[in-house]
Amino acid sequence: MRADETSPVESSWLAFHVFYHGDQDVLLWRCVKPLIQELRTGGRISEYFFVRYWNGGPHVRLRVKAELDSSATSETIRRAVKAFLADTPGGAAITAEQYERIAKRRRSAGGSPIEDEEVEPLRPPDTFEERRYVYEAIRYGSWQAARVATEHHFRFSSDLAMFILGQTLDDMDAKLTIALSLSAATARGLQSDTETTVKTFRKASALLERAFPDMNSGHTDTFAARGFPNPAELRPQVALIVRQAYGGDASPAGGAGMERVLEAWHENLRQTLKAIVDSAPRDADLTRCRLVAIDYMHMLNNRLGIPVDQECFAYKLVADALENQASEMP
């Protein structure tokens, strides 16, 4: 993640890196979720979001926007995280050699907007640090309305991820099915013609391959080598998911609850993109403004803990389904 050092930093934003080498779903569900509920109930924060990251060792980055006494809010966070780490240590930690291999792969992805950060030393597991929060203006838009819309979306995305995690703990297959449905809903949210949307999803998959070089042996070979099914075998299921995400009359792939999740995601994307495009400076690239939806989708997958190869495969399946759907139309 690139940090634009020229971006303004508001003192009310607090940022913590929680280095946890165990199951980060457990950290999020048992520590971050109740902590955020406590801070919200007291009116002490207005926004928050989290992401998972590797730099410095596996960790969760938590950001909160304090509305009252930021020092007191910081102390509350510190106490909660410290207590969780003492009670629920992450277990076996990655070694320095393992971390160096990860860092080497990331360094070889130079030029990617997803991976453009100096490699940090490996931090001890079950520790945390307070950091400086910097909004990624280059990635999400440098004007104030874009920042407000993006940070508000991140709060929604984090809430949605927490909800989904609560429904899918220890069930990666269910999590992946939901991620595929959300990818299809994102395609709808782009509000582009089918050809443009297909190209966008294929480009997103290629970008992730560049950012994560262990994927670079090529889509078909990589997916086959990793035991992925042939996309043709999944075509009926994916076609159903895409029709559902586009508001079709097909039987919901995940029931009424899934319909509500998809509609909430689509509506939030629509409102966020509208706020960004409507407020964009005259010289802004409006196409790029809309394509930030792909960045948003990537970050939702990150929050859900979706492996990158699974994310790439989901984008490929959605692109294939949209292409097939277009070719079957009279």
VOBA-1610 file (N, C-alpha, C; in pm, whole numbers, padded with zeros to 5 digits, always signed):
BEGIN
Met+00083-00119+00000Met+00000+00000+00000Met+00087+00124+00000Arg+00062+00207-00091Arg+00142+00328-00100Arg+00086+00435-00006Ala+00173+00501+00067Ala+00134+00612+00152Ala+00184+00741+00090Asp+00092+00831+00058Asp+00130+00959+00000Asp+00170+01054+00112Glu+00300+01078+00123Glu+00351+01155+00236Glu+00308+01301+00232Thr+00250+01347+00120Thr+00208+01486+00114Thr+00065+01504+00163Ser-00003+01393+00194Ser-00141+01403+00238Ser-00150+01464+00377Pro-00253+01544+00401Pro-00270+01599+00535Pro-00310+01491+00633Val-00265+01502+00756Val-00299+01405+00860Val-00377+01476+00969Glu-00494+01424+01001Glu-00574+01483+01107Glu-00534+01419+01240Ser-00518+01501+01340Ser-00475+01450+01470Ser-00577+01356+01530Ser-00704+01361+01486Ser-00807+01277+01545Ser-00800+01133+01497Trp-00726+01108+01389Trp-00711+00971+01342Trp-00601+00900+01421Leu-00633+00782+01473Leu-00537+00699+01544Leu-00512+00573+01463Ala-00390+00523+01463Ala-00356+00405+01384Ala-00271+00309+01468Phe-00308+00182+01464Phe-00235+00078+01537Phe-00205-00039+01444His-00086-00096+01458His-00049-00219+01390His-00041-00328+01497Val-00125-00431+01483Val-00128-00541+01579Val-00064-00663+01513Phe+00056-00698+01554Phe+00131-00807+01491Phe+00087-00940+01552Tyr+00017-01017+01469Tyr-00047-01140+01517Tyr-00030-01246+01410His+00047-01351+01439His+00080-01452+01340His-00019-01567+01340Gly-00117-01563+01428Gly-00219-01666+01431Gly-00335-01634+01340Asp-00451-01691+01369Asp-00572-01671+01289Asp-00623-01529+01311Gln-00609-01444+01210Gln-00649-01304+01228Gln-00800-01288+01236Asp-00877-01385+01190Asp-01022-01380+01211Asp-01052-01376+01361Val-00976-01451+01438Val-00995-01454+01583Val-00963-01317+01643Leu-00854-01256+01600Leu-00818-01122+01647Leu-00930-01023+01615Leu-00981-01029+01494Leu-01085-00935+01453Leu-01215-00958+01529Trp-01255-01083+01543Trp-01385-01114+01600Trp-01388-01098+01752Arg-01278-01137+01817Arg-01276-01138+01964Arg-01219-01011+02025Cys-01144-00935+01946Cys-01082-00814+02001Cys-01132-00688+01933Val-01113-00679+01801Val-01146-00555+01730Val-01296-00528+01732Lys-01377-00628+01706Lys-01522-00607+01699Lys-01579-00553+01831Pro-01556-00619+01946Pro-01610-00563+02071Pro-01548-00428+02107Leu-01422-00408+02071Leu-01357-00280+02098Leu-01426-00168+02022Ile-01454-00189+01893Ile-01521-00087+01813Ile-01662-00062+01865Gln-01731-00168+01906Gln-01866-00151+01962Gln-01861-00064+02086Glu-01763-00087+02171Glu-01748-00007+02293Glu-01723+00140+02260Leu-01633+00165+02166Leu-01598+00303+02131Leu-01714+00375+02063Arg-01791+00302+01984Arg-01907+00362+01918Arg-02017+00395+02018Thr-02040+00303+02109Thr-02148+00322+02207Thr-02124+00449+02288Gly-02001+00476+02317Gly-01968+00596+02393Gly-01953+00721+02308Gly-01979+00709+02178Gly-01966+00823+02088Gly-01823+00873+02074Arg-01728+00784+02099Arg-01588+00827+02102Arg-01521+00821+01965Ile-01580+00750+01870Ile-01525+00746+01734Ile-01638+00765+01634Ser-01605+00823+01518Ser-01704+00840+01412Ser-01676+00749+01294Glu-01551+00714+01273Glu-01513+00626+01162Glu-01407+00528+01213Tyr-01396+00417+01143Tyr-01288+00323+01169Tyr-01275+00234+01047Phe-01163+00167+01034Phe-01151+00058+00937Phe-01028-00023+00972Phe-01019-00140+00912Phe-00904-00226+00936Phe-00862-00290+00804Val-00735-00328+00796Val-00683-00406+00684Val-00584-00507+00741Arg-00564-00614+00667Arg-00461-00712+00701Arg-00336-00680+00617Tyr-00219-00703+00676Tyr-00099-00672+00599Tyr+00016-00759+00644Trp+00123-00759+00562Trp+00237-00848+00584Trp+00363-00777+00628Asn+00377-00647+00597Asn+00505-00577+00612Asn+00539-00558+00760Gly+00649-00621+00803Gly+00684-00623+00943Gly+00639-00751+01010Gly+00575-00837+00934Gly+00516-00961+00985Gly+00365-00953+00977Pro+00296-01067+00976Pro+00149-01065+00964Pro+00087-00978+01073His+00001-00886+01031His-00062-00798+01129His-00191-00740+01075Val-00268-00682+01166Val-00389-00608+01132Val-00363-00461+01160Arg-00398-00377+01063Arg-00386-00232+01081Arg-00525-00177+01116Leu-00535-00119+01232Leu-00662-00063+01279Leu-00651+00088+01282Arg-00747+00155+01219Arg-00753+00302+01220Arg-00888+00345+01277Val-00887+00440+01366Val-01011+00495+01422Val-01003+00647+01421Lys-01116+00711+01400Lys-01123+00857+01403Lys-01189+00899+01533Ala-01108+00951+01625Ala-01157+00987+01758Ala-01232+01119+01753Glu-01347+01124+01819Glu-01429+01245+01823Glu-01420+01317+01957Leu-01377+01247+02059Leu-01364+01308+02191Leu-01215+01313+02227Asp-01181+01271+02345Asp-01041+01275+02390Asp-00962+01165+02320Ser-00878+01202+02224Ser-00806+01101+02147Ser-00707+01024+02234Ser-00648+01089+02334Ser-00553+01018+02420Ser-00623+00911+02503Ala-00745+00941+02550Ala-00821+00842+02625Ala-00864+00727+02535Thr-00902+00760+02411Thr-00939+00656+02315Thr-00820+00567+02284Ser-00705+00627+02267Ser-00583+00551+02242Ser-00554+00456+02357Glu-00572+00503+02478Glu-00545+00419+02595Glu-00643+00302+02603Thr-00769+00327+02567Thr-00869+00219+02566Thr-00829+00111+02466Ile-00784+00154+02349Ile-00741+00058+02246Ile-00621-00021+02294Arg-00526+00049+02353Arg-00405-00019+02400Arg-00438-00126+02505Arg-00526-00093+02598Arg-00562-00189+02703Arg-00630-00312+02643Ala-00723-00288+02549Ala-00798-00399+02490Ala-00706-00491+02410Val-00619-00432+02329Val-00528-00513+02247Val-00429-00588+02335Lys-00375-00521+02434Lys-00278-00585+02524Lys-00341-00704+02595Ala-00465-00687+02641Ala-00534-00796+02711Ala-00559-00913+02618Phe-00600-00885+02494Phe-00626-00993+02399Phe-00498-01070+02369Leu-00389-01000+02343Leu-00264-01066+02308Leu-00212-01151+02424Ala-00237-01106+02547Ala-00194-01185+02663Ala-00278-01311+02679Asp-00409-01298+02652Asp-00501-01411+02671Asp-00502-01507+02553Thr-00476-01455+02431Thr-00491-01536+02309Thr-00370-01517+02219Pro-00254-01565+02260Pro-00136-01551+02174Pro-00156-01624+02042Gly-00088-01575+01939Gly-00110-01628+01804Gly-00051-01763+01777Gly+00033-01814+01866Gly+00093-01945+01843Gly+00223-01933+01765Ala+00252-02036+01686Ala+00379-02042+01613Ala+00396-01919+01524Ala+00511-01855+01536Ala+00539-01734+01458Ala+00618-01771+01334Ile+00607-01686+01232Ile+00689-01708+01113Ile+00834-01678+01148Thr+00924-01745+01081Thr+01067-01727+01108Thr+01121-01611+01025Ala+01242-01568+01061Ala+01307-01462+00984Ala+01329-01505+00840Glu+01359-01633+00819Glu+01380-01684+00683Glu+01249-01681+00604Gln+01140-01721+00665Gln+01010-01716+00598Gln+00972-01572+00563Tyr+00996-01482+00656Tyr+00963-01342+00631Tyr+01046-01286+00517Glu+01173-01322+00512Glu+01260-01272+00406Glu+01211-01321+00270Arg+01161-01444+00262Arg+01107-01494+00135Arg+00984-01415+00093Ile+00898-01385+00191Ile+00779-01304+00161Ile+00821-01166+00112Ala+00914-01104+00185Ala+00959-00969+00150Ala+01024-00967+00013Lys+01100-01071-00019Lys+01166-01078-00149Lys+01064-01082-00261Arg+00957-01160-00243Arg+00853-01166-00346Arg+00786-01030-00362Arg+00761-00963-00250Arg+00695-00833-00257Arg+00786-00729-00322Arg+00915-00734-00289Arg+01009-00638-00349Arg+01017-00656-00500Ser+01004-00779-00547Ser+01013-00804-00690Ser+00890-00755-00764Ala+00788-00710-00689Ala+00666-00657-00751Ala+00675-00507-00767Gly+00794-00453-00778Gly+00812-00308-00789Gly+00729-00247-00899Gly+00676-00129-00874Gly+00593-00061-00973Gly+00446-00085-00955Ser+00410-00181-00871Ser+00268-00206-00848Ser+00214-00106-00747Pro+00097-00047-00773Pro+00040+00046-00676Pro-00008-00024-00550Ile-00021-00157-00556Ile-00066-00231-00439Ile+00051-00254-00343Glu+00168-00276-00398Glu+00285-00307-00316Glu+00394-00203-00343Asp+00391-00092-00272Asp+00490+00013-00295Asp+00526+00075-00161Glu+00587-00004-00075Glu+00618+00040+00061Glu+00753-00018+00100Glu+00831+00059+00172Glu+00960+00010+00219Glu+00940-00112+00310Val+01024-00214+00290Val+01014-00334+00372Val+01065-00304+00512Glu+00985-00338+00613Glu+01021-00313+00752Glu+01084-00438+00814Pro+01161-00421+00920Pro+01214-00537+00992Pro+01099-00620+01050Leu+01123-00749+01066Leu+01023-00838+01125Leu+01000-00799+01270Arg+00874-00773+01304Arg+00839-00737+01441Arg+00809-00863+01523Pro+00828-00857+01655Pro+00792-00971+01739Pro+00641-00997+01731Pro+00600-01123+01730Pro+00456-01153+01729Pro+00391-01115+01861Asp+00260-01100+01858Asp+00181-01068+01977Asp+00225-00936+02040Thr+00256-00840+01953Thr+00290-00705+01996Thr+00210-00606+01912Phe+00211-00481+01952Phe+00141-00379+01873Phe+00216-00247+01885Glu+00192-00162+01786Glu+00257-00031+01781Glu+00155+00073+01737Glu+00163+00192+01793Glu+00083+00303+01743Glu+00162+00370+01631Arg+00095+00398+01522Arg+00161+00453+01403Arg+00093+00582+01359Arg+00152+00643+01259Arg+00097+00764+01197Arg+00005+00722+01083Tyr-00117+00773+01082Tyr-00211+00742+00974Tyr-00193+00841+00860Val-00178+00789+00739Val-00166+00872+00619Val-00267+00821+00517Tyr-00356+00907+00476Tyr-00454+00873+00373Tyr-00384+00856+00238Glu-00422+00751+00163Glu-00358+00720+00034Glu-00421+00803-00078Ala-00378+00927-00088Ala-00439+01021-00182Ala-00417+00981-00328Ile-00300+00929-00360Ile-00272+00891-00498Ile-00365+00781-00544Arg-00394+00690-00455Arg-00477+00574-00490Arg-00625+00606-00493Tyr-00673+00688-00399Tyr-00817+00706-00381Tyr-00870+00844-00416Gly-00782+00938-00445Gly-00827+01073-00480Gly-00776+01175-00381Ser-00719+01284-00433Ser-00651+01381-00348Ser-00742+01490-00295Trp-00865+01503-00348Trp-00952+01611-00302Trp-01031+01565-00180Gln-01074+01662-00099Gln-01132+01633+00032Gln-01256+01546+00023Ala-01344+01572-00073Ala-01467+01493-00084Ala-01435+01347-00115Ala-01330+01322-00194Ala-01290+01185-00223Ala-01240+01116-00097Arg-01167+01191-00017Arg-01116+01133+00108Arg-01231+01098+00202Val-01324+01190+00219Val-01437+01166+00309Val-01517+01046+00261Ala-01545+01041+00131Ala-01624+00930+00075Ala-01551+00798+00092Thr-01421+00798+00066Thr-01342+00674+00076Thr-01335+00625+00220Glu-01307+00713+00313Glu-01297+00670+00452Glu-01432+00624+00506His-01539+00688+00460His-01672+00642+00501His-01699+00504+00441His-01658+00483+00316His-01674+00351+00255His-01593+00246+00330Phe-01472+00280+00372Phe-01390+00185+00445Phe-01459+00140+00574Arg-01528+00232+00640Arg-01604+00195+00760Arg-01712+00095+00723Phe-01788+00124+00616Phe-01892+00033+00571Phe-01833-00103+00534Ser-01723-00103+00459Ser-01658-00226+00416Ser-01611-00308+00535Ser-01557-00242+00636Ser-01510-00312+00755Ser-01627-00372+00832Asp-01737-00296+00844Asp-01857-00349+00909Asp-01911-00471+00833Leu-01914-00460+00699Leu-01964-00570+00618Leu-01875-00693+00634Ala-01744-00671+00633Ala-01651-00783+00652Ala-01671-00849+00788Met-01691-00768+00891Met-01715-00824+01025Met-01841-00909+01025Phe-01946-00860+00960Phe-02071-00936+00954Phe-02048-01070+00884Ile-01979-01066+00769Ile-01955-01188+00693Ile-01865-01284+00772Leu-01764-01231+00839Leu-01676-01316+00920Leu-01757-01388+01027Gly-01854-01319+01084Gly-01938-01381+01186Gly-02021-01495+01134Gln-02052-01492+01004Gln-02132-01598+00942Gln-02045-01711+00887Thr-01915-01687+00873Thr-01830-01782+00799Thr-01705-01823+00875Leu-01699-01803+01006Leu-01581-01842+01082Leu-01551-01990+01059Asp-01427-02022+01026Asp-01382-02159+01000Asp-01449-02223+00879Asp-01503-02141+00789Asp-01569-02194+00669Asp-01523-02114+00548Met-01403-02145+00497Met-01346-02070+00386Met-01430-02084+00260Asp-01491-02201+00238Asp-01572-02220+00118Asp-01689-02121+00115Ala-01755-02104+00229Ala-01867-02010+00236Ala-01818-01868+00215Lys-01704-01836+00274Lys-01646-01702+00259Lys-01614-01674+00112Leu-01561-01774+00042Leu-01524-01757-00099Leu-01647-01740-00187Thr-01754-01813-00156Thr-01877-01799-00234Thr-01932-01657-00220Ile-01929-01605-00098Ile-01976-01468-00076Ile-01885-01368-00148Ala-01754-01392-00144Ala-01661-01302-00212Ala-01685-01301-00362Leu-01718-01416-00419Leu-01749-01424-00561Leu-01875-01343-00592Ser-01976-01355-00507Ser-02099-01278-00526Ser-02073-01128-00516Leu-01989-01088-00422Leu-01957-00946-00407Leu-01876-00894-00525Ser-01792-00979-00584Ser-01719-00939-00705Ser-01817-00911-00818Ala-01919-00996-00830Ala-02021-00974-00933Ala-02098-00846-00906Ala-02128-00819-00779Ala-02198-00695-00745Ala-02111-00573-00775Thr-01980-00588-00759Thr-01889-00479-00794Thr-01890-00453-00943Ala-01896-00560-01022Ala-01905-00544-01168Ala-02028-00462-01204Arg-02137-00491-01139Arg-02259-00413-01162Arg-02239-00268-01120Gly-02168-00248-01008Gly-02147-00114-00956Gly-02062-00025-01045Leu-01983-00085-01134Leu-01902-00005-01226Leu-01987+00072-01325Gln-02109+00023-01350Gln-02203+00089-01441Gln-02140+00114-01578Ser-02065+00015-01626Ser-02003+00023-01758Ser-02066-00080-01850Asp-02037-00070-01980Asp-02084-00173-02072Asp-02009-00303-02043Thr-02064-00414-02092Thr-02008-00546-02059Thr-01863-00559-02102Glu-01830-00513-02221Glu-01694-00527-02271Glu-01595-00454-02181Thr-01629-00333-02139Thr-01541-00256-02051Thr-01527-00323-01915Thr-01638-00374-01862Thr-01635-00440-01732Thr-01549-00565-01736Val-01563-00644-01843Val-01482-00765-01857Val-01333-00729-01861Lys-01299-00628-01940Lys-01159-00585-01949Lys-01108-00538-01813Thr-01193-00469-01739Thr-01154-00417-01609Thr-01121-00531-01513Phe-01205-00634-01512Phe-01182-00746-01421Phe-01060-00828-01461Arg-01037-00841-01590Arg-00917-00913-01634Arg-00792-00832-01599Lys-00801-00701-01612Lys-00687-00615-01577Lys-00660-00622-01427Ala-00767-00625-01347Ala-00749-00633-01202Ala-00679-00762-01163Ser-00716-00871-01228Ser-00652-00999-01201Ser-00504-00995-01239Ala-00475-00934-01354Ala-00336-00923-01399Ala-00254-00835-01305Leu-00315-00728-01253Leu-00245-00639-01161Leu-00208-00713-01033Leu-00300-00796-00984Leu-00270-00873-00864Leu-00158-00973-00890Glu-00156-01029-01009Glu-00047-01120-01044Glu+00088-01048-01037Arg+00090-00924-01085Arg+00215-00848-01083Arg+00255-00813-00941Ala+00155-00784-00858Ala+00183-00747-00720Ala+00225-00867-00635Phe+00183-00986-00677Phe+00214-01107-00602Phe+00282-01205-00698Pro+00414-01196-00714Pro+00486-01267-00820Pro+00472-01419-00815Asp+00436-01477-00700Asp+00420-01622-00697Asp+00301-01666-00781Met+00221-01570-00831Met+00110-01601-00921Met+00151-01591-01067Asn+00275-01555-01095Asn+00312-01510-01229Asn+00332-01619-01334Ser+00302-01744-01303Ser+00321-01848-01404Ser+00207-01850-01505Gly+00111-01760-01488Gly+00001-01752-01584Gly-00127-01804-01524His-00239-01742-01560His-00367-01779-01500His-00397-01928-01508Thr-00400-01981-01631Thr-00446-02118-01649Thr-00357-02216-01574Asp-00225-02205-01596Asp-00133-02298-01531Asp-00136-02283-01380Thr-00140-02158-01332Thr-00139-02135-01188Thr-00261-02196-01123Phe-00378-02167-01176Phe-00501-02217-01115Phe-00508-02369-01121Ala-00468-02427-01234Ala-00470-02573-01247Ala-00372-02637-01148Ala-00253-02577-01137Ala-00152-02632-01047Ala-00196-02625-00902Arg-00278-02528-00869Arg-00323-02512-00732Arg-00451-02591-00703Gly-00496-02668-00800Gly-00612-02753-00778Gly-00745-02685-00798Phe-00746-02570-00866Phe-00873-02504-00894Phe-00952-02585-00996Pro-01084-02584-00987Pro-01164-02653-01088Pro-01157-02581-01222Asn-01189-02654-01327Asn-01200-02593-01459Asn-01313-02491-01456Pro-01289-02366-01502Pro-01396-02266-01499Pro-01525-02312-01565Ala-01513-02396-01668Ala-01633-02444-01737Ala-01722-02524-01643Glu-01661-02594-01547Glu-01739-02673-01452Glu-01824-02585-01361Leu-01777-02463-01339Leu-01847-02372-01248Leu-01940-02276-01320Arg-01946-02285-01453Arg-02019-02186-01530Arg-02165-02169-01486Pro-02242-02277-01467Pro-02383-02258-01426Pro-02395-02187-01292Gln-02312-02227-01194Gln-02318-02165-01062Gln-02280-02017-01069Val-02173-01986-01141Val-02128-01847-01150Val-02228-01762-01227Ala-02287-01818-01332Ala-02389-01745-01407Ala-02506-01709-01317Leu-02543-01800-01229Leu-02651-01773-01134Leu-02613-01661-01038Ile-02489-01666-00989Ile-02441-01563-00897Ile-02439-01426-00964Val-02393-01421-01089Val-02388-01294-01161Val-02528-01240-01184Arg-02622-01326-01223Arg-02760-01279-01244Arg-02818-01225-01114Gln-02790-01293-01004Gln-02839-01246-00875Gln-02781-01109-00841Ala-02649-01094-00861Ala-02583-00968-00828Ala-02634-00853-00913Tyr-02678-00884-01035Tyr-02731-00781-01125Tyr-02881-00761-01106Gly-02937-00821-01001Gly-03078-00800-00972Gly-03171-00883-01057Gly-03121-00996-01110Gly-03204-01083-01193Gly-03304-01159-01109Asp-03390-01236-01176Asp-03496-01307-01105Asp-03457-01452-01076Ala-03328-01484-01085Ala-03283-01619-01054Ala-03294-01644-00905Ser-03306-01770-00867Ser-03310-01804-00725Ser-03181-01758-00659Pro-03189-01691-00546Pro-03068-01638-00482Pro-02968-01748-00451Ala-02842-01722-00481Ala-02738-01820-00454Ala-02713-01835-00305Gly-02752-01736-00227Gly-02725-01743-00084Gly-02845-01704+00000Gly-02965-01704-00056Gly-03083-01672+00020Gly-03106-01522+00033Ala-03214-01488+00108Ala-03252-01348+00121Ala-03143-01266+00190Gly-03073-01326+00287Gly-02966-01253+00355Gly-02856-01213+00259Met-02823-01303+00166Met-02721-01271+00067Met-02767-01160-00024Glu-02894-01161-00060Glu-02949-01053-00143Glu-02931-00918-00075Arg-02957-00913+00054Arg-02944-00786+00127Arg-02798-00740+00133Val-02707-00835+00152Val-02564-00801+00154Val-02521-00744+00020Leu-02561-00810-00089Leu-02523-00764-00222Leu-02581-00628-00253Glu-02706-00608-00216Glu-02770-00480-00246Glu-02707-00368-00163Ala-02673-00398-00037Ala-02607-00297+00047Ala-02471-00260-00011Trp-02395-00361-00055Trp-02264-00334-00115Trp-02278-00252-00242His-02371-00292-00328His-02390-00220-00454His-02433-00076-00428Glu-02526-00055-00335Glu-02575+00080-00309Glu-02465+00167-00248Asn-02384+00111-00160Asn-02274+00188-00103Asn-02173+00226-00210Leu-02142+00132-00300Leu-02051+00163-00411Leu-02108+00275-00496Arg-02236+00265-00528Arg-02300+00366-00613Arg-02289+00504-00550Gln-02323+00514-00422Gln-02319+00643-00353Gln-02176+00696-00341Thr-02082+00607-00310Thr-01943+00649-00294Thr-01884+00699-00425Leu-01906+00622-00532Leu-01852+00663-00663Leu-01916+00792-00710Lys-02045+00808-00684Lys-02114+00932-00724Lys-02054+01052-00650Ala-02029+01035-00519Ala-01970+01144-00441Ala-01832+01181-00494Ile-01754+01082-00533Ile-01619+01108-00584Ile-01623+01174-00721Val-01704+01118-00811Val-01711+01172-00948Val-01771+01312-00948Asp-01878+01333-00871Asp-01945+01464-00870Asp-01856+01574-00814Ser-01763+01538-00728Ser-01677+01639-00665Ser-01539+01649-00730Ala-01515+01568-00833Ala-01381+01561-00892Ala-01340+01692-00958Pro-01214+01730-00947Pro-01164+01848-01019Pro-01180+01830-01170Arg-01178+01940-01242Arg-01199+01934-01387Arg-01096+01847-01458Asp-00974+01844-01406Asp-00869+01769-01473Asp-00860+01623-01425Ala-00954+01580-01343Ala-00949+01443-01292Ala-00988+01342-01399Asp-00931+01225-01393Asp-00963+01115-01483Asp-01087+01046-01428Leu-01204+01072-01486Leu-01329+01019-01432Leu-01337+00868-01445Thr-01275+00815-01549Thr-01273+00668-01562Thr-01199+00607-01445Arg-01084+00666-01411Arg-01007+00617-01297Arg-01085+00635-01168Cys-01161+00743-01158Cys-01243+00767-01039Cys-01340+00651-01018Arg-01402+00606-01127Arg-01499+00496-01116Arg-01430+00363-01088Leu-01312+00346-01145Leu-01241+00219-01129Leu-01185+00200-00988Val-01196+00303-00904Val-01154+00285-00766Val-01240+00177-00700Ala-01355+00145-00761Ala-01439+00036-00710Ala-01362-00095-00703Ile-01270-00117-00797Ile-01189-00239-00794Ile-01095-00237-00674Asp-01038-00121-00645Asp-00956-00110-00524Asp-01039-00140-00400Tyr-01161-00088-00398Tyr-01249-00113-00284Tyr-01277-00263-00270Met-01302-00330-00384Met-01329-00473-00380Met-01207-00550-00330His-01090-00510-00378His-00967-00576-00332His-00952-00562-00180Met-00982-00443-00128Met-00967-00423+00015Met-01073-00499+00095Leu-01192-00519+00038Leu-01291-00602+00106Leu-01243-00747+00111Asn-01187-00795+00000Asn-01130-00930+00001Asn-01019-00941+00105Asn-00939-00836+00115Asn-00834-00833+00217Asn-00894-00845+00356Arg-00998-00767+00383Arg-01060-00769+00516Arg-01122-00905+00547Leu-01169-00973+00443Leu-01227-01106+00462Leu-01120-01214+00475Gly-00996-01181+00442Gly-00891-01281+00447Gly-00892-01375+00329Ile-00941-01328+00214Ile-00945-01410+00093Ile-00804-01421+00035Pro-00752-01540+00013Pro-00619-01552-00049Pro-00617-01487-00187Val-00503-01432-00225Val-00495-01357-00350Val-00523-01445-00471Asp-00478-01571-00468Asp-00507-01655-00585Asp-00656-01680-00598Gln-00727-01690-00486Gln-00872-01707-00490Gln-00939-01580-00544Glu-00886-01465-00504Glu-00941-01339-00553Glu-00924-01328-00704Cys-00805-01360-00754Cys-00780-01359-00899Cys-00876-01453-00971Phe-00896-01570-00915Phe-00984-01669-00978Phe-01128-01617-00981Ala-01171-01551-00873Ala-01306-01495-00870Ala-01323-01390-00979Tyr-01223-01303-00997Tyr-01232-01201-01102Tyr-01240-01266-01240Lys-01162-01373-01259Lys-01165-01444-01387Lys-01304-01505-01411Leu-01361-01566-01308Leu-01492-01629-01323Leu-01600-01527-01356Val-01595-01412-01289Val-01694-01307-01317Val-01678-01256-01460Ala-01554-01232-01502Ala-01530-01184-01640Ala-01580-01287-01741Asp-01550-01415-01718Asp-01596-01520-01809Asp-01748-01525-01815Ala-01812-01516-01697Ala-01958-01524-01692Ala-02023-01408-01766Leu-01970-01288-01747Leu-02025-01171-01817Leu-02006-01184-01967Glu-01891-01234-02008Glu-01863-01253-02150Glu-01957-01357-02211Asn-01975-01468-02139Asn-02066-01573-02188Asn-02210-01523-02194Gln-02248-01447-02091Gln-02384-01393-02086Gln-02409-01301-02204Ala-02310-01218-02237Ala-02325-01125-02350Ala-02334-01200-02482Ser-02256-01308-02495Ser-02256-01383-02621Ser-02384-01461-02642Glu-02455-01492-02532Glu-02579-01569-02543Glu-02701-01482-02568Met-02683-01349-02554Met-02796-01259-02577Met-02824-01249-02726Pro-02954-01244-02766Pro-02989-01235-02909Pro-02944-01104-02970
//
